[in-house]
């Protein structure tokens, strides 16, 4: 239940130090609830995986952010592996600073299958992995991660970073423009695709920024696209477009306030 592409403009834009554009790719049949405010004092906004109970990306009322991607590997890891989605909710529903949380996570990282965990906490941004660099302190710039190392040369990461850099090079980021880049279906050349052992046909399908597995008859593809804009005071907006069971898309918009109060407006199906 992880994100499959997370693009981040970190301290690049003058108004929004944190800009995130992310796609979640998953089997269409996996039961999911779209982004919502979770109960409790944290004001957390996140989608919910109804199979394992965690989430793939979220933000809480004080502006802390978390997202997780899986690390593509043929070995499935321990049979009793914990859900990677709990890493997002565990961090956002708690109060540990990101650096402290990741230090504690390092002691139990082998309880999970391969992951990249991205955490923002105030003025710091980190990526932690149990298959790559254990804790990476990210510097200002445009970053991207999918199912390999952070800022890899995978085509969808390279193209996504380029598109995001262009999209935020303006006075006011436009969520619709950011959604456009998340809908990009440019097919990379075969020679640029990674070889992760899943075969060329699957590498082609998964090599695009947006995946429409219904066309390929795979029953797998982009289930949601998410945009997060946060200013230095923790104010901002979270917008999610979710693929519904009838293959239509629905948009939900949330306003984030640093006090933890959040507002939500559900958009029309389109």
Number of C-alpha atoms within 10 A of each C-alpha: 26 27 28 25 27 27 26 26 23 21 20 17 19 13 15 22 20 25 25 22 25 28 30 24 24 20 14 19 9 12 12 20 13 20 26 19 20 16 10 8 11 19 25 27 28 26 22 23 19 13 11 15 14 21 30 26 31 27 27 28 23 21 28 24 26 27 27 32 27 25 21 19 15 9 8 11 13 11 9 9 12 15 17 24 25 18 24 24 25 15 20 28 17 10 11 14 15 23 18 9 16 22 13 12 17 14 9 10 18 15 17 19 22 23 26 28 28 26 28 21 17 17 11 17 23 18 25 25 25 20 18 16 12 16 18 14 11 16 12 14 13 22 23 26 31 28 23 24 20 22 15 15 16 21 19 26 25 16 19 27 24 16 19 23 19 11 18 20 12 11 9 12 16 13 18 11 13 23 19 11 20 27 16 16 15 13 16 18 10 12 7 12 19 17 11 14 11 12 10 15 10 12 17 16 20 21 24 22 26 26 24 19 18 13 10 11 8 13 13 20 22 25 25 24 24 26 22 23 24 22 18 16 13 22 19 20 21 22 24 28 22 25 19 16 11 6 12 10 17 17 20 19 19 20 17 27 20 18 14 16 16 19 13 17 11 13 14 9 13 9
